Amino acid sequence: MHALNGVTAAFARGEFTAIMGPSGSGKSTLLHCIAGLDTLTGGAAYIGDVDLASLNDRDLTILRRERVGFIFQSFNLIPTLDAKENILLPLTIAGKDADEDWYEQIIETVGLADRLDHLPGELSGGQQQRVAAARALVSRPEIVFADEPSGNLDSKASAELLGFMRRAVKEFGQTIVMVTHDPGTAAYADRIVFLEDGRVVDEMLDPTADAVLDRLKRLGG
């Protein structure tokens, strides 16, 4: 039994790609493999020209910290750090200073300038997830991986977050790969890769929510 079976997929720089498919199709497994969070039993995964399998644990940790951003459904914020400290955490750990212009651009885009001194517990769910998104982008990673990033948000907060992610791709040239089960969420992407039973079975460019829903019905999920 393979979680993924002969998958070949490429994710272009400066593109927003969504990964979709029925429950159990291998969406999160694929994301974890290409992000270096899971170890492959066969094949290869590259970020840029780096073969993830060629790295030891320390080098893989450094690569994830310096070249990759993550946005998870559960936010993963540090409760004792305020919003600004959470956003800057990847740079703090790496011993680096923020690019002030880039940082200000992100804060303006996520609309959190007046909430930076608040702890996560003092923020709404949507605000917490925007903090997590800002944290993923602050180090200017080569690629951001997002796993159901709006899954815990109401429709307004979800639209704010996805709009920010869309803007990060369009205006800042960010590369984002996102797992989602929701057609409306997927419609923010430039391209969708559909999985079924661990295989890539289709792609869609410039998706609409209705077109995605129709395609998912044919996949049975």
TAHU-V857805 format. One line per field, one symbol per residue. psi: psi as a letter, one per 30 degrees, with the letter a starting at -180 (. if undefined). burial: 1 if it has 24 or more other ideal C-beta (glycine too) atoms within 12 Angstrom, else 0. A space follows every 10 residues. Layout:
psi: ???
burial: ???
//
This chain:
psi: kkekjhkkkk jkkgkjkkkl llkgfgeeee eeeffgflkk flalkkjbgk jeffkleeee eeeeeffkkk jlegehljff kleeeeefee eeefhllkje eeeeeeeeef hgeggfgkle fglleeeeee eeeeefffgh lekkkkjhfg fglleeeeee eeeeeeeeee efglkkkkkl fkeeeffflf kkkklkhgkk fllkkhllee eeeeeeeffg .
burial: 0011001010 1000111111 1000111111 1111110001 0000111000 0100000001 0011111111 1110111100 1111111111 1000000100 0110011011 1100110101 0011111111 1111111111 1111111111 1010001101 1111111110 0101111111 1111111111 1111111011 1111001000 0100110010 1
//
